[in-house]
Amino acid sequence: MLIYKLVGNYGISLIILTVIVKLVLYPLYAKQIKSTANMSEMSEKAQEIQRRYANDKERQNEEMQKLYTEAGFNPMSGCLPMLIQFPIIMGLFALLRNPMKYMPTSNTMMFANHESFLWIKDLAQPDLWILPIAAGLATFFAFSMNSAMTQQPGASAGQAKAMNAIMKYFFPLSILWLARSYPAGLAIYWAGGQFMQIFFNIRINKIRDKMNEEKEQRKLVQRAEKELARKKRARMKGSY
């Protein structure tokens, strides 16, 4: 209601709401993706656990879980940014479906809910093709990028990869199907949010690449320091 009073257009109000929600959730996305960038340092430890307990899968899984716990890593972190939006989606769905239940004294908002926007004649009614397809495609690309940025090594990597593969296709198709029956306003929120998420992922991916470059530089410095220390010890032995 506040945004609508400021801009006077229901469709634009939904887009502005989408931007606000995504910006509020951005720190969560960034924190999760940055934390998974540290998984490269755990790769050697994970491979060592696999070699050591190759014949004991139960112990291997226990050790991998222990490694994840110590690193503060959640294998399902790639799904969390999607799942956390469901309470918001459900709230918007209830509001857009029956606005007068929540705004019984606002005649302005009752009519605003049925405004047209672009090619959509009534935002309270579903758009059968354009918005659902846009929402499904945006969800597919956003989820694919999330999955690629949250891959982890270890025994459970195959299980997580299989689950991500299922979600990669099932989730966008579900969004497409549901958007054909939900109010168009809700589809605008979801599609807009996922397009924003794609740009967030591009930004976060650049940050992650920079972090990886800095880690590689630190490794090179450490190797150089070790080599200098080795040569120094060798010279000291030679002097004696």
C-alpha positions as CSV (number, residue, x, y, z in Angstrom):
1,M,0.0,0.0,0.0
2,L,2.8,2.4,0.8
3,I,4.6,1.8,-2.4
4,Y,1.4,2.0,-4.4
5,K,0.6,5.4,-2.8
6,L,4.1,6.6,-4.0
7,V,4.0,5.3,-7.6
8,G,0.3,4.9,-8.3
9,N,0.8,1.8,-10.4
10,Y,0.2,-1.7,-9.1
11,G,2.6,-3.5,-11.5
12,I,5.4,-1.1,-10.8
13,S,4.7,-1.5,-7.1
14,L,5.2,-5.2,-7.3
15,I,8.5,-4.7,-9.2
16,I,9.7,-2.3,-6.5
17,L,8.7,-4.7,-3.8
18,T,10.7,-7.5,-5.6
19,V,13.8,-5.3,-5.7
20,I,13.5,-4.5,-2.0
21,V,13.1,-8.1,-1.0
22,K,16.0,-9.3,-3.1
23,L,18.3,-6.5,-1.8
24,V,17.4,-7.5,1.8
25,L,18.2,-11.2,1.0
26,Y,21.4,-10.4,-0.9
27,P,23.7,-10.6,2.2
28,L,22.5,-14.1,2.7
29,Y,23.3,-15.1,-0.8
30,A,26.7,-13.5,-0.7
31,K,27.6,-15.1,2.6
32,Q,26.6,-18.6,1.4
33,I,28.5,-18.4,-1.9
34,K,31.6,-16.9,-0.2
35,S,31.6,-19.7,2.3
36,T,31.5,-22.3,-0.4
37,A,34.6,-20.7,-2.0
38,N,36.6,-21.9,1.0
39,M,35.7,-25.5,0.0
40,S,38.7,-25.6,-2.4
41,E,41.0,-25.6,0.6
42,M,39.2,-28.7,1.9
43,S,39.6,-30.7,-1.2
44,E,42.8,-32.3,-0.2
45,K,41.4,-33.2,3.2
46,A,38.3,-34.7,1.6
47,Q,40.4,-36.8,-0.8
48,E,42.6,-38.0,2.0
49,I,39.4,-39.1,3.9
50,Q,38.2,-41.0,0.9
51,R,41.5,-42.8,0.5
52,R,41.9,-43.6,4.2
53,Y,38.3,-45.0,4.6
54,A,37.8,-46.3,1.0
55,N,36.6,-49.6,2.5
56,D,34.5,-48.1,5.2
57,K,31.7,-45.9,3.7
58,E,30.0,-45.3,7.0
59,R,33.2,-44.0,8.6
60,Q,34.0,-42.1,5.5
61,N,30.6,-40.3,5.7
62,E,31.1,-39.6,9.4
63,E,34.5,-38.0,8.7
64,M,33.2,-36.0,5.8
65,Q,30.3,-34.7,8.0
66,K,32.8,-33.8,10.7
67,L,34.9,-31.9,8.1
68,Y,31.8,-30.0,6.9
69,T,30.9,-29.1,10.5
70,E,34.3,-27.8,11.3
71,A,34.2,-25.7,8.1
72,G,30.6,-24.5,8.7
73,F,29.5,-25.8,5.4
74,N,26.0,-26.9,4.5
75,P,25.8,-29.2,1.4
76,M,22.3,-28.0,0.7
77,S,23.3,-24.3,0.7
78,G,22.6,-24.0,-3.0
79,C,18.9,-24.7,-2.4
80,L,18.5,-22.4,0.6
81,P,18.2,-19.1,-1.3
82,M,15.3,-20.6,-3.3
83,L,13.6,-22.2,-0.3
84,I,13.8,-19.1,2.0
85,Q,11.5,-17.2,-0.4
86,F,8.6,-19.5,0.0
87,P,7.2,-17.8,3.1
88,I,7.2,-14.5,1.1
89,I,5.7,-16.2,-1.9
90,M,2.9,-17.7,0.2
91,G,2.1,-14.4,1.8
92,L,2.0,-12.6,-1.6
93,F,-0.2,-15.4,-3.0
94,A,-2.7,-15.0,-0.2
95,L,-2.7,-11.3,-0.6
96,L,-3.1,-11.2,-4.4
97,R,-5.7,-13.9,-4.3
98,N,-7.9,-12.2,-1.7
99,P,-6.7,-8.7,-1.1
100,M,-9.8,-7.5,0.8
101,K,-9.2,-10.1,3.5
102,Y,-6.1,-8.2,4.5
103,M,-7.1,-4.7,3.4
104,P,-10.9,-4.6,4.0
105,T,-11.0,-0.8,4.4
106,S,-9.0,0.1,1.3
107,N,-11.2,0.5,-1.8
108,T,-8.2,1.9,-3.6
109,M,-6.2,-1.3,-3.3
110,M,-9.2,-3.4,-4.2
111,F,-9.3,-1.8,-7.6
112,A,-5.5,-1.6,-7.9
113,N,-5.3,-5.4,-7.6
114,H,-7.2,-5.7,-10.9
115,E,-5.2,-3.0,-12.8
116,S,-3.7,-3.8,-16.2
117,F,0.1,-3.8,-16.7
118,L,1.8,-4.0,-20.0
119,W,0.1,-6.8,-21.9
120,I,-1.7,-8.2,-18.8
121,K,-5.3,-7.0,-18.5
122,D,-5.8,-8.0,-14.9
123,L,-3.0,-8.6,-12.4
124,A,-5.3,-10.7,-10.2
125,Q,-5.7,-13.2,-13.0
126,P,-3.1,-15.6,-14.3
127,D,-1.1,-14.9,-17.5
128,L,-1.0,-18.2,-19.3
129,W,2.3,-18.1,-21.2
130,I,4.6,-15.2,-21.3
131,L,5.1,-14.7,-17.5
132,P,5.2,-18.4,-16.7
133,I,7.8,-19.1,-19.4
134,A,9.9,-16.1,-18.2
135,A,9.6,-17.3,-14.6
136,G,10.6,-20.8,-15.5
137,L,13.6,-19.8,-17.6
138,A,14.8,-17.3,-15.0
139,T,14.5,-20.0,-12.3
140,F,16.4,-22.5,-14.4
141,F,19.3,-20.2,-15.0
142,A,19.4,-18.8,-11.5
143,F,19.3,-22.3,-9.9
144,S,21.9,-23.6,-12.4
145,M,24.3,-20.8,-11.4
146,N,23.7,-21.4,-7.7
147,S,24.4,-25.1,-8.1
148,A,27.6,-24.5,-10.0
149,M,28.8,-22.1,-7.4
150,T,28.0,-24.4,-4.4
151,Q,29.6,-27.6,-5.6
152,Q,31.5,-29.4,-2.9
153,P,34.1,-32.3,-2.8
154,G,33.8,-35.4,-0.8
155,A,31.7,-38.5,-0.4
156,S,28.3,-36.7,-0.5
157,A,29.2,-34.7,-3.6
158,G,27.6,-37.3,-5.8
159,Q,24.4,-37.3,-3.8
160,A,24.2,-33.5,-3.8
161,K,24.9,-33.4,-7.5
162,A,22.1,-35.9,-8.2
163,M,19.6,-33.9,-6.1
164,N,20.7,-30.6,-7.8
165,A,20.2,-32.2,-11.2
166,I,16.6,-33.2,-10.2
167,M,15.9,-29.7,-8.8
168,K,17.5,-28.0,-11.8
169,Y,14.8,-29.3,-14.1
170,F,11.9,-30.1,-11.8
171,F,11.8,-26.8,-9.9
172,P,11.7,-24.5,-13.0
173,L,9.0,-26.7,-14.6
174,S,7.0,-26.6,-11.4
175,I,7.3,-22.8,-11.4
176,L,6.1,-22.6,-15.0
177,W,3.1,-24.9,-14.3
178,L,2.1,-23.1,-11.1
179,A,2.6,-19.6,-12.6
180,R,-0.1,-20.5,-15.2
181,S,-2.7,-20.7,-12.4
182,Y,-1.4,-18.1,-9.9
183,P,-2.2,-14.4,-10.2
184,A,0.0,-12.6,-12.7
185,G,1.2,-10.2,-10.0
186,L,2.8,-13.2,-8.2
187,A,4.4,-14.3,-11.4
188,I,5.9,-10.8,-11.9
189,Y,7.4,-11.0,-8.4
190,W,9.0,-14.4,-8.9
191,A,10.2,-13.8,-12.5
192,G,11.6,-10.4,-11.5
193,G,13.3,-11.9,-8.5
194,Q,15.0,-14.6,-10.4
195,F,16.3,-12.3,-13.1
196,M,17.8,-10.2,-10.3
197,Q,19.3,-13.4,-8.8
198,I,21.1,-14.0,-12.1
199,F,22.8,-10.7,-11.9
200,F,23.5,-11.3,-8.2
201,N,25.2,-14.6,-9.1
202,I,27.3,-12.9,-11.8
203,R,28.5,-10.4,-9.2
204,I,29.1,-13.0,-6.5
205,N,30.9,-15.2,-8.9
206,K,33.4,-12.4,-9.6
207,I,33.9,-12.0,-5.9
208,R,34.5,-15.7,-5.5
209,D,37.0,-15.7,-8.4
210,K,38.9,-12.9,-6.8
211,M,38.9,-14.8,-3.5
212,N,40.3,-17.8,-5.3
213,E,43.0,-15.8,-6.9
214,E,44.0,-14.3,-3.5
215,K,44.2,-17.9,-2.1
216,E,46.4,-19.0,-5.0
217,Q,48.7,-16.1,-4.4
218,R,48.9,-16.9,-0.7
219,K,49.8,-20.5,-1.6
220,L,52.6,-19.3,-3.9
221,V,54.0,-17.0,-1.2
222,Q,53.9,-19.9,1.3
223,R,55.7,-22.2,-1.1
224,A,58.3,-19.6,-1.8
225,E,58.8,-19.0,1.9
226,K,59.2,-22.8,2.5
227,E,61.7,-23.1,-0.4
228,L,63.7,-20.2,1.0
229,A,63.7,-21.7,4.4
230,R,64.8,-25.1,2.9
231,K,67.7,-23.4,1.1
232,K,68.7,-21.5,4.2
233,R,68.8,-24.7,6.2
234,A,70.9,-26.4,3.4
235,R,73.4,-23.5,3.4
236,M,73.7,-23.6,7.2
237,K,74.4,-27.4,7.0
238,G,77.0,-26.8,4.3
239,S,78.8,-24.1,6.3
240,Y,79.3,-26.6,9.1
